Amino acid sequence: MDKLNILLDSTLSALKKLTTLTTLSDLETKTIGRKGELTEILKTLKDLPEDQRKEFGQAANETKKTLETAFAEKRSELETIEMNKKLETETCDITEPGIKPKVGSVHPLSKVQWEVENIFSQMGFSIMDGPEIESEYYNFEGLNIPSYHPARDMQDTFFIDKQADEKHGRLVLRTHTSPVQVRTMQKYGAPLRIIVPGRVFRYEATDASHDTTFDQVEGLLVDKNISLAHLKGVLEEFLTRLFGKKVTVRFRPGYFPFVEPGLEVDFSCLLCEGKGCRVCKHSGWLEFMGAGMVHENVLKAGGIDPSVYQGWAFGFGLTRLVMMRYGIDDIRLLKSSDPRFLQQF
Ligand code: DAH
């Protein structure tokens, strides 16, 4: 009992003199903590005669409660003092401007791709995807590109050292979005109206206007009684909506194995509106894409009967369109991930 009273008195008087929260915690641990002095005193309980144990136990409990209350009171007193000190010494300037978070922007390729998708969706076209790692079959044979065609050369195409399967030849990084034509015809049959935006790959030396990776948009329409007049109408409507002013389109003969007849498509120069300027090299026209009536071998590869259905297809460089739209003079900027470039859009 004496020990309890001594602990109580000495702790209370030590407590009075404390001025910091850390010394308060130290004292608390030392006295009523789990391994503290009170616990030590309680260990003597078992040495007491039975009849004194209860009384001693109660006294110890009370001592503990009294001390706990005293510690809690002192703690809140010290907390208030420390808070007031902080309020006096620390200042907060609520008029100071905040730290601006960095905000990203939509990549110009995505922006234009979304616009293209919107316009074609409104004309009833579905948007398709295809694999970037493609088989030789879909990239070439299915599109009527014979094995002696220069595009089949190792100089132009990234070949992967692996077979697709027996029937479809080796694997390649697709060199154009055209393979999705046959894939989609096989899957959905005719009639069909699709566009296919996507990345394509060429084994090429890079410079300001060539990159190994760029983006194309393929178009394919298959139905009954389809002619190039429909293609011209769709393309003029598309470009006029895209650029927000009247654009005209002209067809020139061109060769692509997967179309017959094949076309090169130009559109009227946006800057001079056909009069001739530096941008269009004084011709009034800008070269835009390849197109044509889908070759019957391609329709057959897609499982479509060419005596019932016809179609046209086109393919243009989305990357080139973006460069034209924003006046970007180096293709490599587009994949550079350079924020100084990207933040401009
Ligand atoms: N695939 C061709 C290329 O990458 C572009 C092209 C030309 C696509 C004519 C077509 C087409 O669908 O009909 O150069």
Boltz pocket constraint, residues with backbone or C-beta under 6 A from the ligand:
constraints:
  - pocket:
      binder: B
      contacts: [[A, 175], [A, 176], [A, 177], [A, 178], [A, 218], [A, 219], [A, 256], [A, 258], [A, 259], [A, 263], [A, 289], [A, 290], [A, 291], [A, 292], [A, 313], [A, 314], [A, 315], [A, 316]]
      max_distance: 6.0
